[in-house]
Amino acid sequence: MSPEKPRATLSRERVLSGAVDLADEIGIEALTIRKLAAALGVRPMTIYHHVPSKEQIFDGMVDLVFDEITSPPVDAEWKQAIRVRCVSVREVLRRHPWAPPLMESRATPGPATLRHHDAVIACLRRGGLSLQMTAHAYAILDSYLYGFALEEASLPGAGGAAMEEVAIDFAAVLPSDEYPALFEFATEHAMRPGYNFGDSFDFGLDLIISGLDAASKLESR
């Protein structure tokens, strides 16, 4: 019989990364200190020696998520740079679908969170956006990103065969005479091979960025 491998020493970092992994698996609503302790192979009270409260665990989890997001490249034109950041946000939130409701709710944001916000604001300001337009831009972009991530995560199938199957089932029970526009959309678009809800992401993002650029130029006249 081979000897058991020693458990990794518990630390704040291990508690937080373990909490992120567990939330990815079971969702944030189901995450409890008892379940986290079981996943880490420790007693619940041991966790509090490293992170004193559940709210501080949430703070740390959100900071880890922000740390995964690519900041806007400083050597790129602002529209391209902010697009890189937004695409990265979507990719990260697809890995952590529990995160959007927590992202902007923390009263004590961590260093990665603060660095990210600073980098985004700096990017928008480098692009010539006024402080007021920067505030509008950040609010609109993140509302779009978080909203899209929540909707994408909630769909029974975001694309491919799964989404096509849902559309077929939906159309089968939908009275076409009562809801003609909806029936047309389901049968002539969503049920078509290759339909993918996620394809709307790039379209919407480019629409928002070009609109912000146009509004900023109009404001500066």
C-alpha positions as CSV (number, residue, x, y, z in Angstrom):
1,M,0.0,0.0,0.0
2,S,1.4,3.4,-1.0
3,P,1.6,6.0,1.7
4,E,-1.1,8.7,1.6
5,K,-0.1,12.0,0.1
6,P,0.0,14.7,2.8
7,R,-2.7,17.3,2.5
8,A,-1.7,20.7,1.2
9,T,-1.4,23.3,4.0
10,L,-4.5,25.4,4.3
11,S,-4.0,29.0,3.5
12,R,-6.1,32.0,2.5
13,E,-5.3,31.4,-1.1
14,R,-6.3,27.8,-1.0
15,V,-9.6,28.7,0.8
16,L,-10.5,31.3,-1.9
17,S,-9.5,29.2,-4.9
18,G,-11.4,26.2,-3.4
19,A,-14.4,28.4,-3.0
20,V,-14.2,29.5,-6.6
21,D,-13.9,25.9,-7.8
22,L,-16.9,24.9,-5.6
23,A,-19.1,27.8,-6.8
24,D,-18.2,26.8,-10.4
25,E,-19.5,23.3,-9.6
26,I,-22.6,24.0,-7.5
27,G,-23.4,27.7,-7.8
28,I,-23.0,30.5,-5.3
29,E,-26.4,30.0,-3.7
30,A,-25.5,26.5,-2.6
31,L,-22.1,27.4,-1.4
32,T,-21.8,27.1,2.4
33,I,-18.8,27.0,4.8
34,R,-19.6,23.4,5.6
35,K,-19.6,22.4,2.0
36,L,-16.4,24.3,1.4
37,A,-14.7,22.7,4.4
38,A,-15.7,19.3,3.1
39,A,-14.3,20.1,-0.3
40,L,-11.0,21.2,1.2
41,G,-10.9,18.3,3.7
42,V,-10.9,20.4,6.8
43,R,-13.2,21.4,9.7
44,P,-15.5,24.4,9.1
45,M,-14.0,26.5,11.9
46,T,-10.5,26.0,10.4
47,I,-11.5,28.1,7.4
48,Y,-12.2,31.1,9.6
49,H,-8.6,31.1,10.8
50,H,-7.7,32.1,7.3
51,V,-10.7,34.1,6.1
52,P,-12.8,35.5,9.0
53,S,-16.2,35.6,7.3
54,K,-18.3,34.4,4.4
55,E,-18.5,38.0,3.1
56,Q,-14.7,38.2,3.0
57,I,-14.6,34.8,1.2
58,F,-17.0,36.4,-1.4
59,D,-14.7,39.5,-1.6
60,G,-11.7,37.2,-2.3
61,M,-13.6,35.1,-4.8
62,V,-14.6,38.2,-6.8
63,D,-11.0,39.4,-6.7
64,L,-9.8,36.1,-8.2
65,V,-12.3,36.5,-11.0
66,F,-11.2,40.0,-11.8
67,D,-7.6,38.8,-11.8
68,E,-8.4,36.4,-14.6
69,I,-9.7,39.2,-16.9
70,T,-7.4,40.7,-19.4
71,S,-6.9,44.4,-18.9
72,P,-7.1,46.8,-21.9
73,P,-3.7,46.7,-23.7
74,V,-2.1,50.0,-23.2
75,D,-0.4,50.0,-26.6
76,A,-3.7,49.5,-28.6
77,E,-6.2,52.1,-29.8
78,W,-8.9,52.5,-27.2
79,K,-11.7,50.9,-29.1
80,Q,-9.7,47.8,-29.8
81,A,-8.2,47.8,-26.3
82,I,-11.6,48.0,-24.6
83,R,-12.9,45.3,-27.0
84,V,-10.1,42.9,-25.9
85,R,-11.1,43.5,-22.3
86,C,-14.8,43.0,-22.9
87,V,-14.2,39.7,-24.8
88,S,-12.1,38.5,-21.9
89,V,-14.8,39.4,-19.4
90,R,-17.3,37.2,-21.4
91,E,-14.8,34.3,-21.5
92,V,-14.1,34.6,-17.7
93,L,-17.8,34.8,-16.8
94,R,-18.6,31.8,-18.9
95,R,-16.2,29.9,-16.6
96,H,-17.7,31.4,-13.5
97,P,-21.5,32.0,-14.3
98,W,-22.2,32.6,-10.6
99,A,-20.0,35.8,-10.5
100,P,-22.0,38.6,-12.3
101,P,-24.4,39.4,-9.4
102,L,-21.4,39.7,-7.1
103,M,-18.9,41.6,-9.3
104,E,-20.0,45.2,-8.4
105,S,-21.6,44.5,-5.1
106,R,-18.5,44.2,-2.9
107,A,-18.0,47.0,-0.3
108,T,-14.3,46.2,0.1
109,P,-13.0,45.4,-3.3
110,G,-9.6,43.7,-3.5
111,P,-6.4,44.8,-5.3
112,A,-7.1,42.9,-8.5
113,T,-10.6,44.5,-8.7
114,L,-9.2,48.0,-8.2
115,R,-6.4,47.5,-10.7
116,H,-8.9,46.3,-13.3
117,H,-11.2,49.3,-12.8
118,D,-8.3,51.7,-12.9
119,A,-7.0,50.1,-16.2
120,V,-10.5,50.4,-17.8
121,I,-11.0,54.0,-16.8
122,A,-7.5,54.8,-18.0
123,C,-8.1,53.2,-21.4
124,L,-11.3,55.2,-21.9
125,R,-9.6,58.4,-20.8
126,R,-6.7,57.7,-23.2
127,G,-9.3,57.5,-26.0
128,G,-10.3,61.1,-25.3
129,L,-13.6,60.3,-23.5
130,S,-14.6,63.0,-20.9
131,L,-15.1,61.9,-17.3
132,Q,-18.9,62.0,-17.9
133,M,-18.6,60.0,-21.1
134,T,-16.3,57.6,-19.3
135,A,-18.9,57.0,-16.6
136,H,-21.6,56.4,-19.3
137,A,-19.3,54.0,-21.2
138,Y,-18.3,52.0,-18.2
139,A,-21.9,51.6,-17.0
140,I,-23.2,50.7,-20.4
141,L,-20.5,48.3,-21.3
142,D,-20.6,46.4,-18.0
143,S,-24.4,46.3,-18.0
144,Y,-24.2,44.7,-21.4
145,L,-21.5,42.3,-20.4
146,Y,-23.1,41.1,-17.1
147,G,-26.6,41.0,-18.6
148,F,-25.4,38.9,-21.6
149,A,-23.5,36.6,-19.3
150,L,-26.5,36.0,-17.1
151,E,-28.8,35.4,-20.1
152,E,-26.3,33.1,-21.8
153,A,-25.9,31.1,-18.7
154,S,-29.6,30.7,-18.2
155,L,-30.5,29.5,-21.7
156,P,-31.2,25.8,-21.9
157,G,-28.9,25.7,-24.9
158,A,-26.9,28.8,-26.1
159,G,-26.3,27.3,-29.6
160,G,-26.0,24.3,-31.8
161,A,-28.2,21.2,-31.6
162,A,-29.3,22.0,-28.0
163,M,-30.7,25.4,-28.9
164,E,-32.3,24.0,-32.1
165,E,-34.0,21.3,-30.1
166,V,-35.4,23.8,-27.7
167,A,-36.7,26.0,-30.5
168,I,-38.4,23.0,-32.2
169,D,-40.1,22.0,-29.0
170,F,-41.1,25.7,-28.4
171,A,-42.5,26.1,-31.9
172,A,-44.5,22.8,-31.6
173,V,-46.7,24.2,-28.8
174,L,-46.8,27.9,-30.0
175,P,-50.0,28.9,-31.7
176,S,-48.8,30.6,-34.9
177,D,-52.1,32.5,-35.4
178,E,-51.8,34.1,-31.9
179,Y,-48.1,34.9,-31.9
180,P,-47.2,35.2,-35.6
181,A,-44.0,37.3,-35.1
182,L,-42.7,35.0,-32.4
183,F,-43.5,31.9,-34.5
184,E,-41.7,33.3,-37.5
185,F,-38.6,34.1,-35.4
186,A,-38.5,30.6,-33.9
187,T,-39.1,28.7,-37.2
188,E,-37.2,30.9,-39.6
189,H,-34.3,31.9,-37.5
190,A,-33.7,30.1,-34.1
191,M,-34.5,26.7,-35.6
192,R,-32.1,27.2,-38.5
193,P,-28.9,25.1,-38.5
194,G,-26.0,27.0,-37.1
195,Y,-28.1,29.4,-35.0
196,N,-26.1,30.5,-31.9
197,F,-27.3,33.0,-29.4
198,G,-23.7,33.9,-28.6
199,D,-23.3,35.3,-32.1
200,S,-25.1,38.4,-31.0
201,F,-22.4,39.2,-28.5
202,D,-19.9,40.6,-31.0
203,F,-22.6,42.5,-32.9
204,G,-23.8,44.1,-29.7
205,L,-20.4,44.9,-28.4
206,D,-19.3,46.6,-31.6
207,L,-22.5,48.5,-31.8
208,I,-22.0,49.9,-28.3
209,I,-18.3,50.8,-28.8
210,S,-19.0,52.5,-32.1
211,G,-21.9,54.4,-30.5
212,L,-19.7,55.5,-27.6
213,D,-17.1,56.7,-30.1
214,A,-19.6,58.7,-32.0
215,A,-21.1,60.2,-28.9
216,S,-17.7,61.2,-27.6
217,K,-16.8,62.9,-30.8
218,L,-20.1,64.7,-30.9
219,E,-19.6,65.9,-27.3
220,S,-16.2,67.3,-28.0
221,R,-17.4,69.5,-30.9
